[in-house]
Amino acid sequence: MKKSNFYWLSFLLVTLFLGLILSSTRKNTSDLKQERPNILVILTDDMGYSDIGCFGSEIKTPHIDRLAYNGLRFTHFYNTGRCSPTRASLLTGLYPHQAGMGHLSTENHPMPGYAGDLSKNSVTMAEVFKNAGYTTFMTGKWHLAKDNDYDGDKSNWPMQRGFDRFFGTLNGSGSFFDPGTLTSGNTNIPPYKGFYYTSAISDTTVKYIRESPSNKPFFGYVAYTAAHWPLHAPADEVKKYKGFFDNGWDVLREQRFKRLKELGIIDDTYVLTDRGVSIPAWKDDPMKEWQIRRMEVYAAMIDVMDQGIGKIISALETKGVLDNTLIFYMHDNGGCAEPVGTDKMESALSEEQKILKPYTYDSPNPDKKQRYTREGNYIRMGKGVMPGPADTWTAYNEEWANVSNTPFRLYKQWVHEGGIASPLIIHWPKGIKTKGQLRPHPSHLIDIMATCLDITGIPYPNQFNENNIQPLEGKSLKPAFQNKSIDREYLFWEHGANRAIRVGDWKLVAKTSFNKTFSEADEDKWELYNLKDDPTERINLRDKFPDKAAAMINTYREKAFYTKALPWPWKPRK
């Protein structure tokens, strides 16, 4: 054989070999991309620990329960205690102050931890997964931008923070029949006649799933506003709960506590906390009909949401992707004790209020404070106003929030267990073979991104859009799928000067008065609990273990400065 022929043959063989290798690599890469699961994160608003069936509730949630009984339930999962901070932590994998959202998006402080705007030194899950080839969409409540003006700064709106498609509201609350800041993409839109926000979120999510490309995985974020005030629900849905709550809150808490034990979610170390000090015994409440109606509407709001989740599950099944869709379900804070629209009795309408003129459905809601409906009916508030219709604006208050948070004490805004404990359901048939099991692993919103990155193999960026990105705080929950431990140093909370840190079974916690009003003396009002022996925080051990308390106070202050929770942006009251 001539030398030239030999060299030519060798060249061909090497080229062929390299081609096979490259082809195999491309195939493996392609297969990897296709094997990556879809990710769907479902977040609800102002619901307590025991408000769904698989966590002890009498409210009908068969579709959420289906996810739980075919997946895993985490029984010691935590949120941040309030709307905006939770959403910031969930989407960034950081503590909320690190993401610029130490309080609410309506705040505007010079401290970076309380800017009220999502930090450019954080990266959202949508940004990370879009950059990795995922299709991304969001439906529901945003509440992460201080500028909601359509002519203003949109840099922290969903479409500018990684989402390909967005339908929902930018602000924190609003009418379920006619919400302000209703948005499609970056455009303010009107509701249609017969609009109900919860159903619209579900239906749009179904649409986005159906229209997602088959050759790409998707990341979807579904942020329901149910069951945040105002108490609004279709009348037919409210009727379904007639008689459910006639026995009142005292009996209902006992029943939920019993069911939680039967389900194995709590054990004999749990002791049901006392009724809130400002809550009367049910037998002594003078307005039982009104109280019952409030809880009937609240239950209907959750029921409609569950029906929508059922539609979403069906859409995933029809598309053939349910088995390889990693679904997370959780709540943004505990039950809400805010006395919205109920601080005084209903007053009669003025003559001016009686003659309001209706306006059409062809324009966006011009009235974010919702003073009247499009039909020209003035919004009614006060004790005795029967909630449900569009012309009412009330909350269910501490009486029923205490039921929602069974077996814990305190509520949304505080960082005792009642304010921050949430169900976590993870459903992923392809990746989680065990079904219906419980996981007691202490875990937090910051862990959701870390878990998704671990499962997909997508790296967390050090830089994004020319901004340095803070290190990820969360831990992957993937080991817990096999019931393995998660190595964690601490968990941290601060909201409105309510503050806590958990190290192992020990929790140090302090509360202020309602809504970030505190005195200088409050700074030393620490309580110490061993959650293994006392999971409902009844026995304060600070005096018994002063050295342990002192060490944890020092650790808290260290982590508070590290996470940007300190310095506080507000001054103590006089």
N, C-alpha and C positions, 0 to 999 in steps of 0.2 A: 504493500500500500504506500502510495506517495505521501510524503510528509504533509503536503497541502491538504489532501483529502482527510488525513488523520486529524489535523487541526480543525478542519471544517466540521467533521463528524463530532469531535469533542465539544466544539462550540454549540452545536445543535442539541446535544445531550444535556449540557449544562443549562442552556436556555430553557429546554423542556422541563428539566428538574426544578429550576427556579420558578417557572410558570405554574407548575403544580403546587409548589409551596405557597406562592402568592394567592393562587386560586383558593387553596384550602384556608388560608388566612382570611381572605375576603368572605368566604362562606361562613367561617366560624364567627367572624365579626357580625355578619348579617344575622346569623342564627342568634347570637347574643342579644342583638337589638330586638329581635322578635320575641325572644324569651323573656326580656325584661317585662315585669308586670305593669299593667296600668295601675295608677294610684288614684284613689278617690277618698278625699278627706271630708267628712261630714261633721259640722259643728253646729250645735244648737245654742239658743240664747236664753239666759236667765232660768235655767232648769236645775232642780236640786238632785242630790245623789240618788234618791229613791223614786224618781218620777217616771221611770219606764218599767214595763212589766218584768223583764229579766233582772231588775234590781228592786223588786218588791212592790211595785205600784199596782193599783187597781185600774189604772188608765190603760186602754187597749192599745198595745204597740206590737202587734204580731210580726210585723216586718223587721223592726229593730230586733225583736226577740229571735227571729230566724237567723239573723247575722250572729247573734250571741251564741246560740245553741249549735251553730255550725262553725264556730270560731272560738276565740278566747275572750274571757272577761278579766280585765285587770281591776282589782278591787282596791288598790291604793294608788290611784292615778290622781294627779293634781293639775289644776289650772292656776291662774294668777289672781283670781278673785274679782275681775272686772273685764268689761268688754274689750276696749282697745288694747290693754296690755296682753291679754290672752291671744288676740289675733296676731299681734306683733311677735310674740314668743313662738306661736305655732308655725308661722310662715318663715321665720328666720333661724330657729334653733338656738336663739339667744335668750337671756333674761330680758324682760321688756325694756328696762332702762338702757341696756346696751343697744337696743334697737330704737331708742329715742322716744319710747312710749311708756314712761313711768307712771303716768296717770291716764289722761284721755286725749284724744286728738283735738279737743277744744282748748287744751292748755297751750300756753306759749311762753316758755321760760327760757332764759339764756343758758341754763345748765343743760348739757347735751342729753342727760338722762330723762329730761322732762320737756323736750322740745315740742312734743305733740305732733310730730311728723316722723315718718319712717326714715331711719338713718340711711344715708348713702354708704356708710361703712358696714352695712348689713346687706345680705343677699337673700332674696326670697326663694322658696322652693320652686315657684313658677319660673324664676330666672334660671336657676340651676338646671331644672329639667328641660326647659325649652332649649337651653344651650347644648344639652346632651341629645337633642333630637326628638324630644317629646312634643306632642300637641298639648296646649294648655288652655284651660278655660275656668272661669269662675262664675258662680251664681249666688246672689244674696248680698249680705251686709259686709261692707268694706271697713269703714270706721278707722282708717289709718292715715288720713290726710287732713291737715288742719285747714286747707283751702278746698272747699267744695263748690266754689263759684265756677260756673261754666266758662266764664271769661278770664279766670284766674290761672294759677299755677297748677298744672295737671301732672307734674313730674312724679307725684306719689299716688297717682290713681292706678287702678289695677292693670290697665293696658300698658302703662309705662313701667310697671314692676313685674313684667314677665308673662302676663296673660294674653293669649291670642284673641280670646273672646270674653266679654263680660256683660252680664245682665244683673242688675241689682240696684242697691241704694248705697250712697256714699256716707250718709250720716248714721247716727247711732240708734235712732228710733223714729217711729212714724206710724201713721194709720196703715192698717193691713188692707184697707179697701182703696186707699188713695195716698200712697206714700210720697213724701217730698224727696227730691234728689233721685227719683227713679231714672235709671241710666241704662242705655245700650251702647256698648263701646265707650265713647267719650261724649255721647249726646244725651241730653235730657229729653225724656219721652213721657207722654201721658199714659195713664192706665186705660184699658178698654172697659166698656160697660160690663159689669159682673165680675170685675177683677178682684181676686183675693191673693195677696202677696205670697203666702206660703205655697199655694197651688201653682202660681206662676213660676216660682223658683224651681219646683219639682219638674214642671212641664218643660221649662227651658233646659234644665239639666238633661232630661230625656232627649230633647232635640240635639243638644251638643254631642251626646254620646252616639246617637244614630249617625250624625254627620261627621264624626271623627274618622280620619283616614284609617283604612284597615291595615296598612303597611307600617304604621307608626303607633307606639304606645301613647297613652294620654295621661296627663296629670290634671285632675279636676278637684276643685275646692267648692264645696256646697255649704254656704253659711246662712242657715235659716235664722229668721228673726223670732220664730216661735220659741218660747212662749213669753217673750218680752212684752211689758205693757206697751200700748193699751190693750185691754182684754177685748179682742175682736174675734168673732168666729161666725160662720154661717149658721143661721137659726136651726136648720135640720141637724147639723152636727151637735149643737148644744143639747137638743132634745134627747140624744142618745144617752146622756149622762143624768137624766132625771132619776133622782132617788139614790144615786151613788154616794152622795156626801151628806145625806140627811142626818146621820149620827154625829157629825161634827168632827172637829180636829183632834180632840182627845182620843176618841175611839180609833180614828183613822191612823194616828201615829202608832198606836199599839198594834194595829193590824199590820202595818207596813214593817214594823220591827220584827214581828213574828215571822212574816214571809221572808225577810232578809235572812233570818236564821235558818228557815227551812231550805232556802236556796243555797246555804253554805257560804254566803257572802260575808256574814259576820258570825262570830262564835260567842261563847259564854263570857269572854273577857269584855264584851260590849255591854254597857249599861245605857239604857235609854235616857238621854238628858232631860232635864226638867223643861216644862213649858216655858217659853219666854216670859220674863217678868212682867211685861206690859200686856200680855195676852190673857184675857179672862177665861175661866173655865167655860166650856161650851154651853153648859146649862144656864150660865149667867149672861150670855150674850143677848142683847135685846133685839137684834136685827138679823135673826137666823135666815129668813127668806133671802135677804140680800147677800149674806155671807155664802149661802149654798150656791146661789146663782154665780157668784164670782168664781168658785172652784169648778162649776160645770163648764163655764166658758174656757177657763184655763185648760181643763182636760180636753175639750173639743179642739183647741189650738194644737195640742200635742198629737191628738188623733189624726187630724188632717195632715200634719207633717209626716206621721208614720205611713199614711196612705201614699203620700208622695214618694217616700223612700221605697215603698213596694213597687211603684211604677219604675223607679230607677233600677231596682234589682231586675225587674222584668226586661227592661231595655238592654241590660248587660247580658241577660240570658239569651234574648233574641239575637243579639249580635254575636253570640258564642264566645264571650270574653269574661264571663263571671268568674270562672275558675281561676283565671290568671289576672284578676283585679284585686289588688291589695286595698281593702276598705278599712278606714278608721272612723269610728263614731265616738264623739265626746261632747261635753258641755263647756261653755265659756266661763261660767262661775256658778256659785250656789244659788239657791232660791233667793228671790229679791224681796227685801223688806221695805223698799222705798214707798212711802205713802203718797203715791202720785194720784192726784184727782180725788182724794178721799180725806183731806185734812179737815173738811167741814161739811155740813149738810148741803144737799142740793138747793140752790136758790132759784126763784122764779125768773123766767126770761123777761127782759125788758121789752118795751114796745119796739125799739130799734132792732133787737135781736130776732123778733118775730117776723120781720118783713125783709129779711135778706133775700137777694135774688139769686136763683141758680145760675150755674155756668156750665159750659159744655165739656165733653170728654175729649175734645180735639186739641187740647193744650196741656202741657205739664202742670203739675200742682204748683200754683203760685204762692201757696201759704204753708210754709214749713211747720209753723206752729199749729196749723189745723184748727182755726177758729170756727169753721163751718164747712159743711159738705157741699158737693157739687149740686145737690138738690136744693140747697138753700137752708138746710137745717143747722142751727147753731149747735156746737159741740157741748154736750152736757157733762158736768163733773159733779162730784160730791158724794157723800154717804147717802145711800139709798138709790143712786142711779143704777138701774139694772144693766150690766154690761153686755156686750155682744155686738149690737148694731154699730154702724159707721158714725152715728152722731153721739157716741159716748166715748169717754176717755178716763179710764180708771185702772188701778192695779189691784192685785189680790192681797198685798200687804203682809205684815209679819205673821199674822194668824195662820195663813196657809203656807207661807214660806217655811215656817217651822215644821210643817208636815213634809214639804218637799225635801228638806234636808235631813229627815230621819236617817240615822239616829243621832246626828250631830247637833251642835249648837252654833248660833250666830249665822251670818248670811253673807250674800254678795257684798263686796267692799272690804270685809274683814278677812283675816288670814288664819283664823281658827278653822277647824276642819269643815264646818258648815259652809264657809265661804269659798273653799278651794278644792274640796273633794269632788271628784267627777267619775262617773263610769267611763271606762275605755273598752271598746269592743274592737277587736281586730279580726277580720274575716278574709281569708286567702286560701281557698281549697287546694290550690296547686302547691303552696309552700308550707301550709300548716295542716298536718295530717290528723292531729288530735282535735276532737270536737267537743264543745260544751264545757271545757275545763276552765278553772279559775286560776289566776296568777296573782299572788300577793305582793309582787315585787314593787317597791316604791318607785314611781315613775312620774314623768312630767311632760308638759307640752314641748319642752325643748328637745325631747327625745324623738319626736316624730320624724323630723328631717334626718337625724342621724340614722334612724332605723331604715328609712327609705334609701339613703345613700349606701348603707351597708348591703342591703338586699340587691340593689341594682348595680353596684360596683362603680357608681359615678363619683368622681372625686369632688370634695368640697373646695371651692376656689380660695386662694389667698388674695386675689385681686378680681374685681369685676367692674367693667365700665370705667377703667382707670382709677378706681377707688380701692384703697387697702381694706380688706374685709377682716373683721374680727374673728378670732378662732371660734369654732363651733363649741357650744357648751353642753349639748345633749349627749346622751349615751344610747347606743343601739339597743333596742329591746329584742333583737333577734335571738340572743341566747335564752331569753325567757320563753320563747316558743317551745323549746325543749325543757323548760322548767329549770334552766341553769341560772345561777346568780348573775347580777349585774354589778360590776365594780364601780362604786360611786362614793365620792368623798362627802357630798352634802347636797341639799336642796335649799333654795333661798326664795324669800318673798318680801316684798314691800309694796304697800299700796295705801296712799293717803295717810302715811305715818303709822299704819298698821304693819307689823313686821314679824318675820319668823325665820327660823333656820332649822332644818332637820338634819341630824347627823346620826345615822343608824336608826335605832329605835327612839332616840331622844329628840324632843322638839321644844325649842325655846320660842315663845310667842308673846306678843304684846298688842293691845288694842287701844285705840283712841276713841273719842266720841265719833258720831256719825259724820262721814264725809270730810275727812282730813282736818277736823278741828281738834286741837290738842293743846294741853298745857305743858309747861316745862317739866312738871312733875310726872307727866305721862311717860317721859323718856326712861324712867326707871321702873315702869310697871310691867316688868317681865314675869312671865309664868313659865314653869318648866314641867314637862310631862314625859312620862315613859309610855309611848304609844303601844308597845307590846302588851303591857299590863293594863293600860288605861287609854284605849283608842278613841274614846269620846271626850277626852280632856276634862275630867271631873276633879282630879286630885292634883293640886299644884304642889310640886316637890321642890320648889326653889329654896325654901327654908331648910328642908331636910338635906339637900345636896348643894350647899352654897358654892363649893369649889367647882362643881360641874357647871352650875349656872354661870359663874364668873367667867369660866373658860369659854363657854358658848357665847356669852355676850361679847367677849373679845373677838371670837371668830366671826360673829355676825358683823361687827363693825368693819373688820378687815374685808369681808366679802361685799359689804355694802358699798365701800369705796371702789372696790375692784369692779363691781357690776354697774357703777354710776348711780346707785340708789342714794348715795350721799355725795355731796351735801343736799339737804332738802331745799326745795324752792320756796317753801312757805315758812312763815314765822309763827311761833306759838301765840295762842290767844292770851290776852291779858287776864 
